[in-house]
Amino acid sequence: MDEPLQQLEDELKSLRLRSPSPQLVDRLTNELAAETDELTAPVRRYTTASNLGSWTWFGWRAAVLVAVLAVGAAATYVLFKAQPPAAPAPPARLAATDPAAVRPAPDAVRDLYQPVAAANVLYDLKDEGEVQIEGDGSARRVRARYVDTYTWKNPRSNASLKWTVPRDEIRVLPASYTQN
């Protein structure tokens, strides 16, 4: 340790606490006694509505319970109310012999998505160094990282679907070393 720090530590160790003055002891005793008198005052029960355990709050609790049950019953009725029965399925028929009479189902036509846009973003290009290929040839391996984004759109409903795919592309390029 450094000498000045050692001296400071020795001085701090030599310090002693002073005893409190009698006036301070009397004042603290009086203030603490007053606080304990306030804390030990009897608690009056059931005289104000601010006491949540009192009987006056029972009415409010019952009203909240009835309101919650009413909202639950209304939600159940709205969500699960009886719907009219579906029309019976038409009897099965034989397939039409005329091919022109066959029409595509409307649901199949409605859910056609068409490609609208495609984009690829190169976010990392890294030279991974020299590699040996068959024979005596040497080459360099280059890794390119892309994010491809394809957008499809339904022209009838104007709904769109975006598909994002990460892609790694590794290329081995022949390397020729020439001395200049």
N, C-alpha and C positions, 0 to 999 in steps of 0.2 A: 504494500500500500504506500501511497505517497505520504510524506511527512506532514503536510498541512492537513490532509484528511484525517490522519491519526490524531493530530492535536485537537481537531474539531470534535472528533468522537470522544476523546477523553474529557473535554470540557462539557459536552452534553451529558456524559455519565455522571459528572460531579454535581450537576444541578439537582436541587431538592425542591419538592412542592411546598408552597406556603400554606399554612392553615387558613381557612376562610374566616373573615371577620364575624364577630357576634351579630352585627346588624344584618349581614347577608344571610346568616343561618336563621334569624328570626323572621325575616321577610319571606324566605322560601318556605318555612314552616307554616306561616299564615296563609300564603297563597295555595299551598297544597291542601291544607285543611279546608279551605273554601271550596276547592274543586271536588273534594271527596264528599262534602255536604250536598253539593248539587247532584252528584252521581247517585247518592243513596236516597234521594227523594222518592217517595212511593209513586208507582206508576198507576194512574187511574185507568181502569179498564172499562170499556163499553160506554164511554161518555162522548166520544167523537167519532165521526165517520172516517177519519184518517186511519183508524186501526183496522187493518184488512181482515183480522180474525173476528171482528165483532159481528153481531147478528144483523146489523143494518146493511152489511154487504151481501147477505144471503139473497136478497131480492135481485141485486145486480147479477150475481152469479147465475141465478135461475134464468134471468132474461137472456143472458149470453148463451146459455145452454140451449134454450128454445130457439134462438136465432140461428145457431150453428146447425141444429137439427133441421130447421126449415130450409136453410140453404142446401144442405145435403139432400133432402127430399126433392127439392126443385131441380137440382143438378141431375139426380137419378132419373127423374121423370123426363127431362129434356133429352138426356143421352140415350135412354133405353125405352122411349115411348114406342108404343105398338105402331109398326109401319104396315101399310096395306100389303096384303099378300101379293106376291109376284104372280103375273099372269101365267097360266099353265103353258108349258112348252108345246109348240105346234107339233102335230104328228109327223113322224119321219116320212120323208118322201124319197122317191127314187131320184137318182141324179138325172139332171136334164141332159137330153141327147144333143141339144144345140150348144156348141161351145160358146157362142155369142151370148147365151143366157147366163153364163157363169160370170159373176162380178166379184171383185176382191172385197174382202171384209172391210168395213169402214174403219175399224180399229187399226188394221194393218196399214192402211193408207195414212192415217193420222199420225202414226208414230215413226215416220221416216225421217231420219237424220241425215244430213248431207255434210260432207267435209267443207269447211269454209276457209280455214287458215292452218298453216303449219309453220312452225318456227323452230330453229335450233340455235342454242346459244352456247358458244365455246367459253367455258369458265376456267379451264386449266389446261396448259400444254407443258409437258415435261419431257425432257430428254433423259432417258433412263440409262444411257451409256452404251458401251460397245458390247455386242454379242457375237458369238461365232455361229456361222451357218454351215450347211453341209460343204464339205471340201475345205479349202483354205480361205474361203471368203469371210470377210468380217463385215459387220453391219451395225447400224445404230438403231436402238429401239426407242420409239417416240410414242408417248401415251397422250391422247387427247380426250378430255372429258367434256361432255355436252349435256345439256338439258333440252330435250325435245318437247315441244308443246303443240298439241293438235286440238283444233276447235271444230266441233260439229254443231250444226244448227238445224232445228226443225222449222221449216218455213211457215207451216200452218199455225203452230202455237207460239212461235218465236222463242222457244226454249233453246238453251245452248248447253253444250257439254264440253268442258275443257279437260284434257287428259295430258298430264305432265309426266315424262319418263326420263330418268337419268340414263346416260349411255356412255360407256368407255370404248374408245377406239384405239387399238394398239397397232402401230405400223412398224415394220422392219424395213429400213431403208439401206440399200447398199452403200457402204462407205469406201472411199478410195483416198488413200493418204499419199500425197505427192510431196516430195521434197522440193522446195524452191531454192 
